[in-house]
Amino acid sequence: MQETEMFYRKTACAPNELAKLGLLAALGGALVACVAPDGTAPEDVIEVESAEAATAALFPAAISGTHPGYVVSAPTDEANRCALDPVYDIDVALALNPNYVVAYRSGKSACGVPAPTNHDGELIHRQGIQRLHRDGKNYLLVSASTRDGVEAGFEVVEMGSRVGNAALGSGGVTPTTAPNCADHVVSHTGYPYPDLRDHAGGLQVLGRYAAVALEDISNDNNAGFLVADLANPASPTRGPLITRQRGDKKEAGSVAMTRLNDGTYMTMVFGYGANDVEVFVSNGTTMSLTSSFWTSKWRETTPGNFPSYQNIQLVTRCDGRLYALGTHNQSGSDDWADLWQVTLSTDGNYNPTFTKVANANVFCRSANTGNTRYCNFSAGGGAYVAGNGRMIVYGVEHYDDAYPGNGHGVKVREFATN
């Protein structure tokens, strides 16, 4: 045993009960314990030597496929924090109609970097949203499409009024109060004009990196994705466009990225509302912003008979099982977050199989938002795992509508877990 003893009290309370009752203590600390729901301590005690071993004890299920997810109990530069029980969080614990709203300054008038206007163009509408926690600061990454030759990409928003790795909360924003000036755009990053990719689709943050899908709405250029290094979020470094190699090479509506437990990286590039997927795997275990770093392994149509997803992100549970969170809008009013378990083929092709395991019908418009639509999952939706291992889902509005008080704010919804 280690000098600091660690143990797991095995009891009838299942992993989802641990998450619901908040009884899982400090995976990275000295004690991992579960007590029964009635508060009594069970007699069955299993000693373990590390937080990783405790995680395995809590989640003993077998892992499907030969390339499960890379598990870390705290985020690193190369991986996201694992989720304790994503199925329970999405199916049961997600707050569907939070009693607060979130917003940030768009940069159109003071408070941050203005939106790009070169080539007489402008940002049209948002396509994806992700959260980044780095060096003690919180950021949102929001992708957007453009017009008239403006480079498409993503903006980095420093949420300077918030601290910590839990839910962001309102930061004082209300449906009638403009966003805090501390919550503002600090950079724009995109694929350069004139080799036009004017549609930056769904994106995913992984550690300090972000993968962004890019396509040309006119279909004059092949689609693909780029990876950006956010070591300094105010000045990202982007890599080249990694173009699609299989199937319809003109389509890339969203991209998901994760790290696998052999140390390599995997991206899934989705087209046609996510009903076409191409899988890329890295040629090494150290991230490189080069095109030679990625090899196309597999392409498949209708991989999960998905609805038309605008965004898909990959989430790793703390036993290594992979999940994909897809977000979409149905019938113009209902916004859905669907969770799918992902298994990979064992033949080296990384052929993914998707099995739906949970979903949540969230409220982008309600009395809590002043009956104003604060998000639209046909625009941007995204998954995030907070510091406590619980899931949070974010949504952003489609167009840059007016904000009360002429604050030029962008509306955001944060669906945390109860």
C-alpha positions in Angstrom: 0.0 0.0 0.0 1.0 3.6 -0.4 2.0 5.6 2.6 -1.4 7.3 2.5 -3.8 4.5 2.7 -6.6 4.4 0.1 -9.7 2.2 0.2 -13.0 1.6 -1.5 -16.1 0.6 0.4 -18.0 -1.7 -1.8 -21.7 -1.3 -1.4 -25.0 -1.6 -3.2 -25.0 2.0 -4.3 -24.2 2.0 -8.0 -22.0 4.6 -9.8 -25.0 6.7 -10.8 -26.1 6.7 -7.1 -22.6 7.9 -6.2 -22.9 10.7 -8.7 -26.4 11.6 -7.6 -25.7 11.7 -3.9 -22.3 13.3 -4.2 -20.6 10.5 -2.2 -17.6 10.0 -4.3 -14.7 11.8 -2.6 -11.4 13.0 -4.1 -10.4 10.5 -6.7 -7.0 12.1 -6.7 -6.8 12.4 -2.9 -6.3 10.1 0.1 -9.7 8.6 0.3 -12.2 7.1 -2.1 -15.3 5.8 -0.2 -18.9 5.0 -0.8 -21.4 4.8 2.0 -24.8 3.3 1.7 -27.7 5.7 1.0 -28.9 5.3 4.6 -25.5 6.6 5.8 -24.3 3.2 7.2 -20.8 2.0 6.4 -20.8 -1.4 4.6 -18.4 -4.1 5.8 -17.0 -5.1 2.5 -13.8 -3.0 2.1 -11.4 -3.4 -0.8 -7.9 -1.8 -0.5 -6.4 -0.1 -3.6 -3.1 1.4 -4.3 -4.0 4.5 -6.4 -6.8 6.8 -7.5 -6.7 4.9 -10.8 -7.3 1.6 -9.1 -10.1 3.1 -7.1 -11.7 4.3 -10.4 -11.4 0.7 -11.7 -13.1 -0.6 -8.6 -15.9 1.9 -8.9 -16.4 1.1 -12.6 -15.6 -2.5 -13.1 -17.4 -3.0 -16.4 -15.6 -4.6 -19.3 -14.3 -2.2 -22.0 -15.5 -2.8 -25.6 -12.9 -2.6 -28.4 -9.1 -2.6 -28.3 -8.7 1.2 -28.2 -10.7 2.6 -25.2 -10.4 6.2 -24.0 -7.5 7.7 -22.2 -8.5 8.3 -18.6 -7.3 11.2 -16.4 -9.0 12.3 -13.2 -7.9 15.9 -13.8 -7.5 17.7 -17.2 -4.0 17.8 -18.8 -2.6 19.4 -21.8 -3.3 16.3 -23.8 -6.6 15.0 -22.5 -9.9 16.0 -20.9 -11.0 14.9 -17.4 -13.0 11.7 -17.5 -16.7 11.7 -16.7 -17.9 9.6 -13.7 -21.3 8.6 -15.1 -22.2 10.4 -18.3 -25.3 8.2 -18.9 -26.8 9.2 -15.5 -25.9 12.8 -16.0 -27.6 13.2 -19.3 -30.5 10.9 -18.7 -31.4 12.0 -15.1 -29.3 14.7 -13.5 -29.0 17.4 -16.2 -30.7 20.6 -15.2 -33.1 21.0 -18.2 -34.2 24.6 -17.5 -31.7 26.4 -15.3 -32.9 29.5 -13.5 -30.1 31.6 -14.8 -28.7 32.7 -18.2 -25.1 33.2 -19.5 -23.9 35.8 -22.0 -20.6 37.4 -23.2 -19.7 40.5 -25.1 -19.5 40.0 -28.9 -16.8 42.6 -29.5 -18.9 44.7 -31.7 -18.7 47.7 -29.4 -15.8 47.9 -26.9 -15.0 45.1 -24.4 -12.8 42.8 -26.4 -11.6 42.0 -29.9 -14.0 43.0 -32.7 -15.3 40.4 -35.1 -13.4 40.1 -38.4 -14.6 42.4 -41.2 -11.8 42.0 -43.8 -13.0 41.5 -47.4 -16.2 43.2 -46.6 -17.5 40.2 -44.9 -18.9 39.3 -41.4 -19.7 36.5 -39.1 -23.1 35.0 -40.0 -24.1 32.5 -37.4 -22.6 30.3 -34.8 -22.0 26.6 -35.3 -20.4 25.1 -32.2 -19.4 25.9 -28.6 -16.8 24.4 -26.2 -15.5 25.3 -22.8 -11.8 25.5 -21.9 -10.3 25.8 -18.4 -6.7 26.8 -18.6 -4.2 28.4 -16.1 -7.1 29.1 -13.7 -9.2 30.9 -16.3 -12.4 29.9 -18.0 -12.9 30.3 -21.8 -15.6 29.5 -24.3 -14.7 28.6 -27.9 -17.4 29.4 -30.4 -17.2 28.6 -34.1 -19.1 30.5 -36.8 -19.8 30.6 -40.6 -19.0 33.7 -42.6 -19.8 35.5 -45.8 -17.8 37.4 -48.5 -14.5 35.7 -48.0 -13.9 36.2 -44.3 -11.8 33.4 -42.8 -14.1 30.9 -41.0 -12.9 29.6 -37.7 -13.6 30.2 -34.0 -13.4 32.9 -31.4 -12.0 32.5 -27.9 -14.0 34.2 -25.2 -12.4 34.8 -21.8 -15.1 34.5 -19.1 -13.1 36.7 -16.8 -15.9 37.2 -14.3 -15.9 33.5 -13.4 -13.4 31.4 -11.5 -13.1 27.7 -10.8 -13.7 24.5 -12.8 -17.4 24.1 -11.8 -20.4 25.5 -13.5 -19.9 29.1 -14.7 -23.2 30.4 -13.3 -24.8 33.7 -14.4 -22.0 36.1 -13.5 -24.7 38.7 -12.8 -26.3 38.4 -16.2 -30.1 38.5 -16.4 -32.4 38.6 -19.5 -32.5 42.4 -19.0 -28.9 43.0 -18.0 -26.0 43.2 -20.5 -23.0 40.9 -20.1 -20.1 41.8 -17.9 -17.3 43.5 -19.9 -14.8 41.0 -18.3 -16.5 38.3 -20.4 -15.3 39.2 -23.9 -13.7 37.9 -27.1 -9.9 37.7 -26.9 -9.0 36.2 -30.3 -10.3 34.9 -33.6 -8.6 32.0 -35.4 -9.5 30.6 -38.8 -8.5 29.2 -42.1 -7.0 32.0 -44.2 -8.5 33.7 -47.2 -8.4 33.3 -50.3 -8.5 29.4 -50.1 -12.0 29.7 -48.9 -13.6 27.6 -46.2 -16.5 29.8 -45.1 -18.2 27.3 -42.8 -16.6 26.5 -39.5 -18.8 23.8 -38.0 -18.8 21.8 -34.8 -15.6 21.7 -32.8 -14.1 19.9 -29.8 -11.6 21.0 -27.2 -9.2 18.3 -26.0 -6.7 19.4 -23.3 -5.1 22.6 -24.7 -6.0 21.7 -28.3 -9.1 22.3 -30.4 -10.2 20.6 -33.6 -12.6 22.6 -35.8 -14.5 21.3 -38.9 -14.2 23.5 -42.0 -16.0 23.3 -45.3 -16.9 25.4 -48.3 -20.6 26.0 -48.6 -20.3 26.3 -52.4 -18.4 22.9 -52.5 -15.6 24.4 -54.6 -13.0 23.1 -52.1 -12.5 19.9 -50.1 -13.6 19.9 -46.5 -11.7 18.8 -43.4 -10.6 20.0 -40.0 -7.7 21.9 -38.4 -6.2 21.6 -35.0 -5.2 24.7 -33.0 -2.9 24.9 -30.0 -4.4 27.0 -27.2 -1.4 27.1 -24.9 -2.1 30.8 -25.0 -5.8 31.2 -25.6 -5.4 34.8 -26.5 -3.1 33.9 -29.4 -3.8 30.4 -30.7 -1.5 28.6 -33.1 -3.3 26.8 -35.9 -2.2 23.9 -38.0 -3.0 23.2 -41.6 -6.3 22.0 -43.0 -6.5 18.2 -42.8 -8.7 17.3 -45.8 -11.1 14.4 -46.0 -9.7 11.4 -47.8 -12.7 9.1 -48.1 -16.3 9.4 -49.2 -17.8 12.8 -50.0 -14.7 15.0 -49.4 -16.8 18.2 -49.6 -18.6 17.6 -46.3 -17.4 18.4 -42.8 -20.1 19.7 -40.6 -18.5 18.8 -37.3 -15.5 17.1 -35.8 -14.9 15.2 -32.5 -11.5 14.5 -31.0 -10.2 12.3 -28.2 -7.2 10.6 -26.9 -7.0 6.8 -26.8 -5.4 4.7 -24.1 -2.5 3.7 -26.3 -1.6 7.4 -26.3 -2.6 8.2 -29.9 -5.3 10.7 -30.9 -8.5 10.1 -32.9 -10.8 12.5 -34.7 -14.1 11.7 -36.2 -15.2 14.0 -39.1 -18.9 14.1 -39.7 -20.9 15.3 -42.7 -24.5 15.3 -43.9 -25.9 16.0 -40.4 -23.4 13.5 -38.9 -24.7 10.6 -41.1 -21.3 10.3 -42.8 -18.2 9.8 -40.6 -14.5 9.5 -41.5 -12.1 8.4 -38.7 -8.5 9.8 -38.5 -5.9 8.4 -36.1 -2.6 10.1 -35.3 0.8 8.7 -36.3 2.3 9.4 -32.9 1.5 10.1 -29.3 2.8 13.7 -29.1 0.4 16.2 -30.7 1.8 17.8 -33.9 0.2 20.6 -35.9 1.1 19.0 -39.2 -0.9 17.2 -41.9 1.3 14.1 -41.8 0.3 13.6 -38.2 -3.1 12.2 -39.2 -4.0 9.1 -41.2 -7.5 8.3 -42.5 -8.6 4.9 -41.2 -12.3 4.4 -42.0 -15.4 6.0 -43.5 -19.0 4.9 -43.0 -22.4 6.2 -43.9 -25.4 6.3 -41.4 -23.1 5.1 -38.5 -25.8 5.4 -35.9 -28.9 6.5 -38.0 -28.5 9.8 -36.3 -30.9 12.7 -36.4 -29.3 15.8 -38.1 -26.6 16.6 -35.5 -24.9 20.0 -35.7 -22.3 19.0 -33.1 -20.8 15.8 -31.8 -18.1 15.6 -29.1 -16.4 12.5 -27.6 -16.5 12.0 -23.8 -14.5 9.3 -21.9 -16.0 7.7 -18.9 -13.6 6.9 -16.0 -13.4 3.2 -17.0 -12.2 4.1 -20.5 -15.5 3.7 -22.3 -16.1 6.2 -25.0 -19.3 8.2 -25.6 -20.4 10.7 -28.2 -22.7 13.6 -27.3 -24.8 14.8 -30.2 -26.9 18.0 -30.1 -29.7 18.9 -32.5 -32.9 21.0 -32.8 -36.1 19.3 -33.7 -39.1 21.0 -35.2 -37.6 24.4 -34.6 -38.3 24.5 -30.8 -37.2 21.3 -29.1 -33.4 21.1 -28.4 -32.0 17.6 -27.6 -28.7 16.3 -26.3 -28.3 12.6 -27.1 -25.6 10.3 -25.7 -24.3 7.3 -27.6 -21.8 4.7 -26.4 -19.0 4.2 -29.0 -17.1 1.0 -29.6 -14.3 0.6 -32.1 -13.5 -2.4 -34.2 -10.5 -4.6 -33.3 -9.1 -4.9 -36.8 -7.1 -1.7 -36.7 -9.5 0.3 -38.8 -11.2 2.0 -35.9 -14.7 1.3 -37.3 -17.1 2.9 -34.8 -20.4 1.5 -33.6 -22.8 3.9 -31.9 -25.5 2.8 -29.4 -27.9 5.3 -28.0 -27.9 5.2 -24.2 -29.4 8.5 -22.9 -31.0 11.8 -24.0 -32.2 15.1 -22.6 -34.7 17.6 -23.9 -33.4 21.0 -22.7 -35.0 24.4 -22.6 -33.3 27.1 -24.7 -36.3 29.4 -24.2 -38.5 29.7 -21.1 -39.7 32.1 -18.5 -36.2 31.8 -17.0 -34.7 33.3 -20.1 -37.3 36.1 -20.3 -39.0 34.0 -23.1 -36.0 34.8 -25.3 -34.2 32.0 -27.1 -30.7 31.8 -25.5 -29.5 28.8 -27.5 -30.2 26.7 -30.5 -28.9 23.2 -30.9 -29.1 23.5 -34.6 -26.3 26.1 -34.1 -23.9 25.3 -31.2 -24.1 22.7 -28.5 -21.2 21.2 -26.6 -20.1 18.8 -23.8 -17.8 19.6 -20.9 -16.7 17.6 -17.9 -16.3 19.8 -14.8 -13.6 19.3 -12.2 -15.9 17.0 -10.1 -16.4 14.6 -13.0 -19.9 15.7 -13.8 -21.2 16.6 -17.2 -22.2 20.1 -18.3 -23.8 20.9 -21.7 -23.5 24.3 -23.3 -25.6 25.9 -26.1 -25.2 29.2 -27.9 -27.6 31.2 -30.0 -27.7 30.9 -33.8 -27.5 34.6 -34.8 -26.1 37.6 -33.0 -29.4 39.0 -31.9 -29.7 42.3 -30.0 -29.1 42.1 -26.2 -30.8 44.3 -23.7 -29.0 47.5 -22.9 -27.2 47.6 -26.3 -24.5 45.4 -24.8 -23.9 43.5 -28.0 -24.0 40.2 -26.1 -24.0 36.6 -27.3 -26.5 34.5 -25.5 -25.5 31.1 -23.9 -27.3 28.5 -21.9 -25.4 26.3 -19.4 -27.1 23.0 -18.5 -25.2 21.7 -15.4 -25.9 18.5 -13.4 -27.9 18.6 -10.2 
